[in-house]
Amino acid sequence: MPAIDIGIGFGAALKKIEENLAEYVAKAYRENPDQLLTAVGIARNIEKAVGVKGLYLSPRIIINWVEVFEERTGRMILEKVAETTPQQYRFVYHKNVVYPG
């Protein structure tokens, strides 16, 4: 009987994303960290990077995880771009920007 690879489930995928959040957000920006993305764009790109079929990440959850990470570590991952609708973000983790809180 052939082996079946069922991969990782949604719970394990979410835990993996949360534990490696900065890396997954960086992957969402790919080679161009200066581009602007919305929370929806970040979430969709993370879903692609994880590769679990049927996984849906709420943009609000991603932004909440980012805020908690920034408060806990003192380093910023995303910087809000002023006066944009929908709200856009720039990736700043690679610049070692300190969280203002």
N, C-alpha and C positions, 0 to 999 in steps of 0.2 A: 504494500500500500504506500503511495507517495506521501511525502511530508507536506503538510499544509501550513503555510505561513500566514497567520491571521493578523500579524502586525500588532501595533499598539492600539488600545482602545482610546475613546475620547477622554476619559479621566486621566489616563497616563499621559496623553498628549498635552492636556491642559497643564498638568503638573510640570511636564518637561518645558513647556513654554514659559511658565511662571518662574521656574528656577533659572532659566537661561534667557530672560527677557531682553536684556541688552543685545545679545547676539541675534535674536530673532527680529528685533526692530531694525538692527543694522542690515540684516538680510532683506528686509522689506525695502530698504533704500538702495540695495545692490551696490553698484560701483559709484553711484552719484549721491553722496550724502548731503549735498547742497540743494538737492531738489526739494520741493515742497509737496507734502502728502497730507491728505485728510485722514481722520481716524479710520474711516471706512477703507481707504486705500491701504493703510498700514495693516489693518485686520485681514484684508483679502490676501495681501502678499505673505503674511505670516501663515495663513491657511495653506497657501501653495507650498511654502517652504516645509511645513510639517508633513504634508503629503498624506494625511488621513482623510479618506473619502467621506463626505458627509459632515465634516467638522465645520461648524459655524461659530465664529468668534464675534461677539458683540463689540462694536467699536467702543462703547462705553466701558466695557470690562477692560479692554486693552489700555485705555487712558487711565482708568483707576489703578491698574497694576503698575503703570509707569509712575504715577504720582506716589504710590506707596514705596516703590523702589527708590525713587529720588529722595523721599524723606528719610528712608532707612539708611541709605548709603551716603547721602550728602552730595551725590553727583547727578547732574541732569542728563537725561536721555533725549528728551524732546524740548524744543523751544517753540512757544506759540508765536505765530506771525501775527502781528497786530492788525486788527480791522479786516479780517477776511471772513467771508461767508461762503461756504461752510468753513469752519475753523481749520486752518492749515498749520502744519508743524514742520520744523526743520530738525534734522538729526544733529545733535551736538555732543554726544557721549564721547566720540573719538577726540574731541578737543579738550576733554577733561574739565568741563565747565562745572563749577560748584553750584549746588542747589541753593537758592536764596533763602529758603526757610530755615 
